[in-house]
Each structure stands twice: as structure tokens, then as C-alpha cells.
């Protein structure tokens, strides 16, 4: 997953003469704060006919409310797309101006943007930049900043590692940790790493005085010290989000793809591209509960919904995910893991291959390529058992296959790990890179406690055999909201099984999936009857009871009773 990186640092040292009509170069002995700006231009990825570049501008002069950076190419480079700036080109001259959300550039502040471009022959680096019309002379590579454009600076090489979790610590979210530690017995797990959820535009800067994205990244740098550190982000605000549910509906309507790109993804990308955070391994899990809906809940399917049909027709799930992958994938220390459902959703023959193809479609749309995908995550915020030890998909009882049991219901998989490993192979077969890795969310799939079977069920019937031996105690595998009886699963760990990059707690244990009753809110979160413990079900859970806990708050809010249950039923058990 390596990318060649060529760096160029240009330092401007110009001041206006007293007459205001002449410009002179500041002497090398001038104070450092006389340098009005610096520009770092980095070629992050280069192939036969094109390249990706990133530019970071630091302003050391008076604060600005808008800005424009300009440079020219000596060759035939042609910008084809950009992000976090309006990038245009006339002949060899390129101009990058601010977006609506990043025009403010404080004294000492920085802004980053990027672009893709085509070229042939030699991709020579630009030698001169301007910031708002003031020329930036190129550093000659010695650090003197006194050159007139003849130097190219020193080169450096940056690369992604194959598995970001290997040999790294993982960020402990202080806000979740404080909630967990405040619960009786919670200090046993409050030091575990969990995902940081960016589930609405306001979450980027922090909601109700809480931590924003930069706050979390800064805290991750502190936790990192001299070690490697992963920080896990959940990017989750697609237009028409989660079209088959209500509790997790988002703030953006089905057609709000422009807002999603400019007000959600672009600001996130701008922050993550800040060189300050380049030493972090930033894992982004992209848009859970989205793309598989286009396979399973559309058209003539019995589970189809009008909302999912709309998202299939307008293409905004595919466009939005592709855009997110392209923008975030252009940042060298970001690792994109695309959501891949779970075995109780995609494990059936008519869902398995079709979903892999939809994921490939999204990963090659809106400027994205499969190289922007480092892996996939399964079981996010779900409850599917990691491994069922007491039966396999190949077992039979009195000549009847386990697949014919009511619980398995012709699924090809009985647990999450076997599904994740098989789905990884399917994804490689449709064109994803062979070194992709899988994450499995084990935050709530432990299913321990007194109800955990200690061996296989009786062989009086295939249902008795499966139901008597299965760890997953849900009423139906389609139940997904605040499940009664669930427990904490395997603790987060790197490289636990072939093809698996890590077990993770992407869903912070103790945070609700949705409210048990309708609650008015300004978070765009509706009421889904699947979170109502009195609900008798629908076609998606074969008309079974929901299995949800009572008295649950809105999705994402702290649910103390659930957290206590998760600790009580943890497997492996807590000390």
C-alpha cells in the first residue's frame, strides 16, 4: 500500500518597501516571523499518466478571510479534480481558492487541499508559488529559503503499512471512557479503544460542548507519545442514510449529495490532511448500513422499502461513498475500511456476490479506485456471534442440514468470522486488492453469562440441535436494536485470525441503538419499532418479537442498563 511522496517546501520572505511600489527579498538574518507564508507541495501518488498532490499553506502574515494560491507548471500537467479548494487551470497556470468553509486563515494557521492531475513525460515540480499575489521563492533544499526558484528540496518516502493495527496502540476516547468508568464495575473496560462517530455535520466541531474531530486527533497525539497510534473514525452521514430503518436515519435528505460532499466529507478531509496529524494511523470506517441496502431492500424483494428504492434510483449512496473514499484515500495516513454488513444480512446466496459487486461499484465511482480501500468492516454495531463452536454449516441432524433450521434459514454462514473471511475472498475476486484486511466489531457479540451453552444441543431435531448450542441468543438474526442478553465480545486486538486485521469495538458499548419510544429531537433520529420491546416484528425479522431492551434513549446516547448487561454477559468474562 505504499505511495511515493516527493516533498517541496517553499518559503516566502518578501516585504514591501516603504514606497509600497517595490518588493525586496528579506535577508537571511531577518527574524523568522518576517516570512509571511510557507507552502508544502507533495506528490502523494504517481502513475503512468497522472498523479495526486497535496498542498499545505501556512500563513504567517495578517489573518485572512479568503485566500488564493497560484503556481505554474513547466510541463503539460493538467488538473482534473480537486478537494478542499476550488482548483482551476488556464494554460500552465493553476489557481486554488478557498471553499466556503475554509476561507478563514489565521496568523500562524494552515490550510490543506489536494488534487488529481494528468501528465506525460516529466512531472517537474512547480518552482514558484504565490499566496494572494505575493511570490513564494523555492527553498533550495538547504533550509536557507534564499533561493530564487532553482532548488527542488529534499525528497522523502511515505507509505501505508499493510495492517495499521499491527504494532500500534489504539485511541481511547476520553468521553466514552468517562461514561464507562462512571458505571459500577466500568473501570474494568474503560481503557478499551472505541470508535469516534461522526454521524452529523455538527459532530465535526463537537456537539453541545463535546469533543470535535480536532479535539480527538489532538488527544490521540498525546496518547501516542513515541509509539504508533491508530484512531478509529466512523464516517456516517450519507444522504437518505440507513434507508431500511428509522432510528438511525440522518440529517440529510435523499438528494443532499452536495451538502454531504461540501459540508461533511470536505471538512473532515481538510482536518485529517493537516500535517500535524501525519504521524497517526487514521482508520476511517465508511458509511455503515448503506450499500448492502441497495441489494437487499429494493425492487421486488419482500423487504424492499420506498426509501431504499429512491437511493438506488438516484445513485447517491454509490456517489457519496465513492466521493468519501477518494477524498480520504488521498491522505497518505488514512486507512479506509468500507462497511460490509454482517453474516445475518449478506450471508445468503442471493445477497453475497451481489453485495460485493455493489461495493466494487462504489469504490470505483466519483474518482475513487480500489486503491482507496484498505479493507472492510463487518458486524458494526451488530450482535452476530464471532464463532459458533457447537455446530457448523456442514452438520446434519437425522439427514436434515443445519441450513434448513429456522435459525440458519438457508444462510451459508453461522458466525461472523467465517463470513468475514469468505467475503474477503469474494471481494478480492471482484477486483479489490489481494492484501485487503477485515475488521470485525466485537463490542457486543460476546453472548456470555448463564445462558451461554456449554455444548451442542440435542439431536432430536435440527432446530433443537442449533437452538440448544448457539451462543447468539437473539430471537431472530434480523433483530438489531439494543438486544436483551447481549454481552461484550472479544477485546480489541490486532491480527487475531487469517485475513482479519483486528477485532475492534467500533460501536462504543453502552451507547443506544435507538429509543424504545418516540422521542422528539433535533438530531434527525426517528423512532423505529424494532427498538420497541413490545413490537411483534416485520418481514425483515420473520415477524418475531424485536428482543430490544426497554427504556432506551435516542441512538448514540448513553444507556446505563445496557452497559451493565453487556458487562454481566461479557465473553470472555470480565475479571
Secondary structure as UniProt FT lines:
FT   STRAND          2..3
FT   STRAND          6..12
FT   STRAND          14..16
FT   TURN            18..19
FT   STRAND          23..25
FT   TURN            28..29
FT   HELIX           32..34
FT   STRAND          37..47
FT   TURN            48..49
FT   STRAND          50..59
FT   STRAND          68..72
FT   STRAND          78..83
FT   STRAND          86..90
FT   TURN            91..92
FT   STRAND          93..97
FT   TURN            100..101
FT   TURN            107..108
FT   STRAND          110..118
FT   STRAND          128..131
FT   TURN            132..133
FT   STRAND          134..138
FT   STRAND          158..159
FT   TURN            164..167
FT   STRAND          169..170
FT   HELIX           174..181
FT   TURN            184..185
FT   HELIX           186..188
FT   TURN            189..191
FT   STRAND          196..198
FT   HELIX           201..204
FT   TURN            208..209
FT   HELIX           213..224
FT   TURN            225..226
FT   STRAND          229..235
FT   TURN            239..240
FT   TURN            243..244
FT   TURN            247..248
FT   TURN            254..256
FT   HELIX           257..259
FT   HELIX           260..265
FT   HELIX           266..272
FT   HELIX           275..277
FT   TURN            278..279
FT   STRAND          281..286
FT   TURN            288..289
FT   TURN            291..292
FT   HELIX           293..296
FT   TURN            299..300
FT   TURN            302..303
FT   HELIX           306..314
FT   HELIX           316..329
FT   TURN            332..333
FT   STRAND          334..339
FT   HELIX           343..346
FT   HELIX           349..363
FT   TURN            366..367
FT   HELIX           370..372
FT   STRAND          375..378
FT   TURN            380..381
FT   TURN            393..394
FT   STRAND          396..397
FT   TURN            398..399
FT   STRAND          400..401
FT   HELIX           402..404
FT   TURN            406..410
FT   HELIX           416..429
FT   TURN            430..431
FT   TURN            434..435
FT   STRAND          437..441
FT   TURN            443..444
FT   TURN            450..451
FT   TURN            459..460
FT   HELIX           462..469
FT   TURN            477..478
FT   TURN            484..485
FT   STRAND          493..497
FT   TURN            498..499
FT   STRAND          500..504
FT   TURN            509..510
FT   HELIX           529..531
FT   TURN            533..534
FT   HELIX           539..541
FT   TURN            542..543
FT   TURN            555..556
FT   HELIX           560..568
//
